[in-house]
């Protein structure tokens, strides 16, 4: 996986966290730098940890399913992408304005579940996991920290667009992986 492909994937994975961060910024009232840092650390940390867990699971089963790994990667990324596109069409739900552990932990977990599945595909694609999760974590950290600011400045109107873009990116990555393994793309 090239650095550019990893960047596109990282941005796609970050869109849920970005959207939630925008809502957090909108609901924050008086925004302080600690709010940006809190969202960045929670979302970036979980977006880095979940692909690692998925990769660890994936390498356990890689030998058994190596002949169909590209189909699994395609299906997982497509399902995640379709779900994100569907969520982008739903009404915005109220986000708790608290930045406490109790509020942030479930949000960080919920926005990073898709990264777990991506980690499984990393194992099948034999991606070098440490640079990949570092890049994903940093990208999500930056986008989430910026999302709080965007929310405070512009409101929730970008939430749906961010989720739609993220979903489309993940579906396109899945299609690309499938077409490469089928020999259609070089």
N, C-alpha and C positions, 0 to 999 in steps of 0.2 A: 504494500500500500504506500503510495507516494505521500510526500508531505502535504501536497495540495489536497489530495483525497482525504487525508486525515483531518486537515483543517475544515473542509466542507462537512465531514462527518461530525466533527466537534461542534461546529456551529449548529448543525441540525439537532444534535443531542441537547444543546444548550437552550434551545428555544422554549421548552417548557419552563425551565428555571428562569429564563429571562422574562417570560410572561408573568410568572408569579411574582418576580421581583418588581415588575412594573406595578402590579396591583399592591404590593407591599408599600412601594413609594407613594402611591396614590393615597393609601390609608394612613400613612405615617403621621400626618399632621406636621409637626416640626421635625424636619429631616436633619439628622446629625451624621457625621462621617462613620460612626460606629454602625449605623444601619446598613450602609453600603458594604462595610467590612463583614458584618454578620451574614448578610445574604451571600456574599461572595464565598466566604469560608464554608458555610453549610452546603450550598449547592455545588460549588467547585469540588469540595471534599467528597461528597457523595457521588458526583459524576466521575470522579477518579477511582473511587473504591469499588463501585458496582461493576465496571468492566473487568477489573481485576478478579473479582469473585466469579463472574461469568467465564472468564478465560480459564481460571482454575478448574471450573466444572467442565468446560469444553475440552481441555486437554485430557481429561479422564476418559472421554468417549471418542476422541478423535480417530483412533485406530478402527473403531467399529463402524463409523459412518463416513469415512473419508470419501467414499464414492458418491455420496449425495450431499456433501457439505455445502456446495454452492446453492443447492435447492433450499437447504435449511436457512442459510444466510439470506437468500432472496425472500423466503417466507417470513422470517422474523422481522427483517427490516421493512417489508411491505405491510405487515400487520401493525407494527408500531407506527409507521407513517400514516396509514389509513386511520388509525385511532387518533393521531394528532390532528389530521385534517377534519375528522368528525368533531373533535373537541373545539376546533376553531370556529365551528358553526353554531355551537351552543351558546346560550346566554351566559354572560360573565357571572360567576358566582362570587359572593362576598368573601373577601380574604380577611382573616384575623389581622388586625393592625399590630399585634404584639410581635416583638422580635425575640421572645423568650425561647429557651430550649424546648419547652412544651409545644410551642407554636411552630418553631422552625423544623424540628426533627421530622414530624410526619410529612411536611411539605417537601423537605429534601429527599426523603425516602420515596415519596410518590413521584417526584419529577425525575428520579434516577432509575426507576425500574426498567425503562427501555434500554438504559446503558448496560444493564446486566445481560440482556439478550445480545447486545452488540459485542460484549465481551466473549460470549460463546462463539460468535462468528469470528472474532479475532483468533481464537484457538484454531478454528478450522482453516483460516487463511494464513496461519503461521505468522501473524503480526508480532513484531518485537513489542512486548506489552508495556515495559516501563516507559519508554519514550511516548507511546500512545496514550497511556493513562495520564501521564504528566501533561501532555499537550491538551487533552480533553479537560482535565481539571483546571488548568490555567485559563483556557478559553472560557469555560463556564464561570470561573471566578470573575474574570473581567466583564463578561456580558451581564452577569447577575448584579455585580456592583454598579454597573452603568444602568441596568434596568431600574434599580431603585430611584436613581436620579431622573431617568426618563419618566417614570411614574409620577414623581413629584412635580415635574415640569409640564408634562403633556396629558396625563391621565391614562385611562385604561383603553383608549381606542386602538392601541397597537397590539394588544394581547392576542386577538384573533389572527391578525396578520402574521405575527411571530410564530404562532402554532401552525398555521397553514404553511408557511415557508419551511419550517422545520420538518413537517410531515412529508412535504414534497421532496425535500432533499434526501430524507431517509429512503423513500420509495425509489428514487432515482439511483441511489447508491446500491440498493438491492438488485435493481434491474441490471446495472453495470456489472456487478459481480457475477450474476447469472450469465450474461452475454459473454463475458470474458471466459468463463469456464466452459461454455458451450462452443467456444472458438469463433464466435461471431465478431467479437471485438478483439483487437490484438493487444 
